[in-house]
Amino acid sequence: MTKAEVVNEIAKKTGIEKTVVLATVEAFMDVVKESLSNHKPVFLRGFGSFIIKRRAEKTARDIHKESTLIIPAHDIPAFKPAKTFMSDVKK
C-alpha cells in the first residue's frame, strides 16, 4: 500500500479532505523521523514502536575485487510491532 492509498483510505473512513489527511500523515512521518534521529523511540500503544537498532561492526567481502571490507557499527531505524498487532496479522 502506498502513501497515496493510505491517505485515500483514511479520507474515506473519516470523511476528512485528502489534503488535510496528507498533511497529517506527512507531519506524523516527520515527527517519527525527527524523534529517531535524536535517538528517541516512538511508542504507539496497540500498534508498535519505532526504535533505533545498533548494528555491530562486521567484516564483508567484495567478491569482484576479492578483498575484505570493514563495515563500521551504525544505527538503523526499525519497527517493533505490538503483541495485539501481531495477533491480528497472524490470523
Backbone hydrogen bonds in HBPLUS format (Angstrom, degrees):
<---DONOR---> <-ACCEPTOR-->    atom                        ^
c    i                          cat <-CA-CA->   ^        H-A-AA   ^      H-
h    n   atom  resd res      DA  || num        DHA   H-A  angle D-A-AA Bond
n    s   type  num  typ     dist DA aas  dist angle  dist       angle   num
A0006-VAL N   A0002-THR O   2.98 MM   4  6.30 153.7  2.05 149.9 157.4     1
A0007-VAL N   A0003-LYS O   2.90 MM   4  6.17 162.9  1.93 153.6 157.8     2
A0008-ASN N   A0004-ALA O   2.94 MM   4  6.18 158.3  1.99 146.0 151.9     3
A0009-GLU N   A0005-GLU O   2.98 MM   4  6.19 160.6  2.01 148.4 153.0     4
A0010-ILE N   A0006-VAL O   2.97 MM   4  6.21 166.5  1.99 156.7 160.1     5
A0011-ALA N   A0007-VAL O   2.91 MM   4  6.04 161.6  1.95 151.3 156.9     6
A0012-LYS N   A0008-ASN O   2.94 MM   4  6.14 155.6  2.00 147.3 153.7     7
A0013-LYS N   A0009-GLU O   2.97 MM   4  6.19 165.6  1.99 152.5 156.0     8
A0014-THR N   A0010-ILE O   2.92 MM   4  5.97 150.5  2.01 150.6 157.8     9
A0015-GLY N   A0011-ALA O   2.81 MM   4  5.31 144.9  1.94 138.4 146.5    10
A0021-VAL N   A0017-GLU O   3.05 MM   4  6.36 162.1  2.08 154.0 159.5    11
A0022-LEU N   A0018-LYS O   2.79 MM   4  5.93 162.8  1.82 152.8 157.5    12
A0023-ALA N   A0019-THR O   3.06 MM   4  6.20 159.4  2.10 140.0 145.4    13
A0024-THR N   A0020-VAL O   2.98 MM   4  6.20 151.9  2.06 144.7 152.6    14
A0025-VAL N   A0021-VAL O   2.85 MM   4  6.11 162.5  1.88 156.9 161.2    15
A0026-GLU N   A0022-LEU O   2.93 MM   4  6.09 165.7  1.95 153.0 157.0    16
A0027-ALA N   A0023-ALA O   2.92 MM   4  6.01 148.6  2.02 138.5 147.6    17
A0028-PHE N   A0024-THR O   2.91 MM   4  6.14 153.3  1.98 147.1 154.2    18
A0029-MET N   A0025-VAL O   3.00 MM   4  6.31 160.8  2.04 149.6 154.1    19
A0030-ASP N   A0026-GLU O   2.95 MM   4  6.16 153.3  2.02 144.0 151.5    20
A0031-VAL N   A0027-ALA O   2.96 MM   4  6.19 156.1  2.02 148.2 154.2    21
A0032-VAL N   A0028-PHE O   2.99 MM   4  6.28 160.4  2.03 153.1 158.2    22
A0033-LYS N   A0029-MET O   2.94 MM   4  6.13 165.9  1.96 150.5 154.4    23
A0034-GLU N   A0030-ASP O   2.88 MM   4  6.01 165.0  1.91 150.3 154.8    24
A0035-SER N   A0031-VAL O   2.92 MM   4  5.99 160.7  1.96 146.8 152.6    25
A0036-LEU N   A0032-VAL O   2.95 MM   4  6.11 166.5  1.97 153.4 156.8    26
A0037-SER N   A0033-LYS O   2.90 MM   4  6.04 149.8  1.99 145.8 154.6    27
A0038-ASN N   A0034-GLU O   3.17 MM   4  6.39 129.6  2.44 136.4 148.3    28
A0038-ASN N   A0035-SER O   3.11 MM   3  5.19 136.9  2.30  97.1 109.2    29
A0040-LYS N   A0035-SER O   2.89 MM   5  5.13 162.6  1.92 144.9 145.1    30
A0039-HIS N   A0036-LEU O   2.96 MM   3  4.76 157.4  2.01 106.3 108.3    31
A0042-VAL N   A0050-PHE O   2.95 MM   8  5.08 159.2  1.99 145.3 152.0    32
A0050-PHE N   A0042-VAL O   2.85 MM   8  5.08 157.5  1.90 149.1 155.1    33
A0044-LEU N   A0048-GLY O   2.84 MM   4  5.32 161.3  1.88 159.7 166.0    34
A0047-PHE N   A0044-LEU O   2.90 MM   3  5.43 158.9  1.94 139.7 143.2    35
A0048-GLY N   A0044-LEU O   2.93 MM   4  5.32 156.2  1.99 145.0 152.7    36
A0082-ALA N   A0047-PHE O   3.02 MM  35  5.24 169.3  2.04 115.4 114.2    37
A0049-SER N   A0080-LYS O   2.82 MM  31  5.13 155.6  1.88 138.4 146.1    38
A0080-LYS N   A0049-SER O   2.77 MM  31  5.13 164.7  1.79 154.3 159.7    39
A0051-ILE N   A0078-ALA O   2.83 MM  27  5.26 159.0  1.88 146.1 152.9    40
A0078-ALA N   A0051-ILE O   2.79 MM  27  5.26 147.7  1.90 158.1 157.2    41
A0053-LYS N   A0076-ILE O   2.81 MM  23  5.34 170.4  1.82 165.7 166.2    42
A0076-ILE N   A0053-LYS O   2.81 MM  23  5.34 156.1  1.87 153.7 161.9    43
A0055-ARG N   A0074-HIS O   2.67 MM  19  5.25 174.8  1.68 170.1 170.7    44
A0074-HIS N   A0055-ARG O   3.00 MM  19  5.25 146.5  2.12 136.4 147.0    45
A0058-LYS N   A0071-ILE O   2.98 MM  13  5.32 158.3  2.02 148.3 155.2    46
A0071-ILE N   A0058-LYS O   2.76 MM  13  5.32 162.6  1.79 169.2 172.2    47
A0060-ALA N   A0069-LEU O   2.85 MM   9  5.15 163.3  1.88 145.5 151.3    48
A0069-LEU N   A0060-ALA O   2.75 MM   9  5.15 162.8  1.78 145.4 150.1    49
A0062-ASP N   A0067-SER O   2.81 MM   5  5.36 169.9  1.82 157.2 160.7    50
A0066-GLU N   A0062-ASP O   2.80 MM   4  5.60 118.0  2.18 142.9 161.1    51
A0067-SER N   A0062-ASP O   3.24 MM   5  5.36 152.1  2.32 138.0 143.5    52
A0086-MET N   A0082-ALA O   2.95 MM   4  6.28 162.1  1.99 155.3 159.8    53
A0087-SER N   A0083-LYS O   2.93 MM   4  6.16 157.6  1.98 149.2 155.1    54
A0088-ASP N   A0084-THR O   3.10 MM   4  6.27 149.2  2.20 141.5 148.9    55
A0089-VAL N   A0085-PHE O   3.06 MM   4  6.35 150.0  2.15 148.3 156.7    56
A0090-LYS N   A0086-MET O   2.95 MM   4  6.07 154.1  2.02 152.5 159.1    57
